[in-house]
Amino acid sequence: MISASRLLSPQFYAIQRSFVKMSASATQTAGGVSRGSMAIKPPSHPTYDLKAVIKLALAEDAGHTGDVTCLATIPFDMEVEAYFLAKEDGIVAGIALADMIFEQVDPSLKVEWMRKDGDYVHKGLKFGKVSGNAHKIVVAERVVLNFMQRMSGIATLTKLMADAANPARILETRKTAPGLRLVDKWAVLIGGGRNHRMGLFDMVMIKDNHISAAGGIVNAIKSVDEYLKQKNLEMDVEVETRTLEEVKEVLGYVSGSETRLTRIMLDNMVVPLENGDVDVTMLKDAVELINGRFETEASGNVTLETVHKIGQSGVTFISSGALTHSVKALDISLKIDTELALEVGRRTKRA
């Protein structure tokens, strides 16, 4: 979650000005976006079933009786139009997923979008419309919004962090909501970030516990090299270093050995100062030691206030668990009576 001090920082407002520019551009190019358009596809996963996740989300909401309030108040054959309203500024994400949810609930529902995933939306904007059976729209409403609000919050923070981190590239971590790994990582892509490993299966990542159990950082890398060769596996390998001495140990090993190592993580080498700034001297020293021989990744003490300074250190990547584990949802609603909704929104400063 972004703290109040970060929201008031000059860096935050500098990035927010880019949102204003995006808003003007979006206004000039706004138009209908056809249903089924998927500007940014979800990341791949060998066992993740997105349709099953949607089915589970709908089932937990419906229970064993369905929507009793809809059954009591809405004629089953009533047809309506409902509009998506943004209640705050940000990057919208989850539009393609919303299409999939409406399709599962009722394929006859007609969904139209005036924005696509990754576009900027401003408070009060109508950016989508769904028309068809009222009962089915209301049944789908909360599940659609739960996904879209979370994904849009992730995408919005990712956009801010990615712009500030340049030329370094921003990554998330595995600190995602259980069961929503692919959804959370999809939102990061929509926000302009890059995906770190999807799970335990697609990249070797030698962390502190592996190093301790293996008897040292060199032993751990050597064991990985031997295992991958024995199993005839091709995948990226990253090792976590916490001190300049560990960086030197890694470089000493790889200088005399054939290795699969591709990236060195520089963990907690960004040192927080009492005045709120950070000291990146140790991080820069590590980058200089590595000297482009491997990709580098900064981790630890990454915030909106610090990410720009970290990005100027020469690292290839900056990883931030906060992108997904401390997400603040972007406020979005789906309303049949949009005029009343906007009136209430204006009264509460949310439209």
C-alpha positions, 0 to 999 in steps of 0.5 A, a space after each residue: 500500500 502506498 503510504 501518505 508520505 509517498 503520495 505527497 512526495 515530489 516524485 509521485 506528483 511528477 509521475 502523476 503528471 504523466 497520467 494527465 498527459 495520458 488522459 489527454 491522449 486517451 480523450 483524443 483517441 477514444 473509440 469503441 473497442 470490440 469485445 474479445 480484443 485482448 491487447 495484452 495476453 495473460 502469461 503462460 502457466 502449464 497447470 493454471 486454468 483461468 476458466 476454472 478460477 472464474 467458475 470458482 469465483 462465481 460459485 462461491 458467490 452464488 452458493 447453493 441457491 443463486 442470487 436470492 435478491 435478484 430472484 425476488 426483485 428482478 423479473 427474469 426476462 428484464 433487459 437493461 444496460 449497465 455502464 462501467 464507471 471509474 471512480 478514481 484515476 488510474 490504469 484499467 486492467 481486467 477488461 479481457 477477463 471481464 469479457 470471459 466472465 460475462 461469457 461464462 455467465 451468459 454468452 448472449 450478453 453484449 459487452 462494449 468497451 471504450 477503453 482497453 486494458 492498459 489505458 488510462 481512465 479518469 474519475 467519472 469516466 464511463 468506459 464500458 457498457 454491458 447490455 442484456 438480461 438484468 439478472 445475469 448482469 447483476 449476478 456477474 457484477 461483483 465477480 467482474 468488479 472484484 477482478 477488475 478493481 484488483 487488477 487495475 490497482 496492480 496495473 496502476 502502481 506498476 505503471 508508476 513504478 515502471 516509469 520511475 524505474 527507467 532504464 531499469 525494468 520493474 518486476 513483481 515477485 511470487 508474493 501474489 494472492 493464493 489462487 490468483 498468481 496468473 491474474 496478478 502477474 497479468 495485471 503487472 504486464 498490463 501496467 508495463 512491468 515484466 514478469 519474474 518467474 511464474 513459480 517454482 518450476 520455470 526458473 532456478 532461484 537460489 535464495 538464502 535458505 538454499 545457500 544455508 542448506 547447501 553449505 555456502 553460495 558456491 556449493 549451491 551454484 555448483 549443485 544447480 549446475 550439476 543438476 541441470 546438466 544431469 537432467 538435461 534442463 535448460 532454464 535461467 538461473 538466479 542467485 541471491 547475494 546479500 553482501 559484496 563478499 558473496 558477489 565476489 564469491 560468485 564471480 570467483 566461481 563462474 570465472 573458472 567454471 562452466 555455469 548456467 547462471 544468468 542473473 545475480 540478485 543484489 538483495 537489501 543493498 539499498 540502505 535506508 537513511 534517517 532522512 527518508 532517502 536511500 544510499 545506493 553506494 553498495 548497490 552500485 559497487 556490486 553492479 560495477 563488480 559484475 560489469 555486465 557479465 550477468 543480469 542484475 536485480 535489485 531487491 529490498 527497500 523499493 518504494 515509489 520514492 526510492 525506485 528512481 534512484 535505484 533505477 539509475 544505479 545500473 541494475 537490469 531489473 528491480 523487483 517489488 513484492 508490493 506490486 501485488 502483496 500490498 495492492 490498493 484496488 482501483 475504485 470502479 463500479 457497474 451501474 444501471 442508473 448512471 446519472 444517480 450514481 454520478 450524482 452520488 459520486 460527485 457528492 462523495 468526491 468519487 466522480 
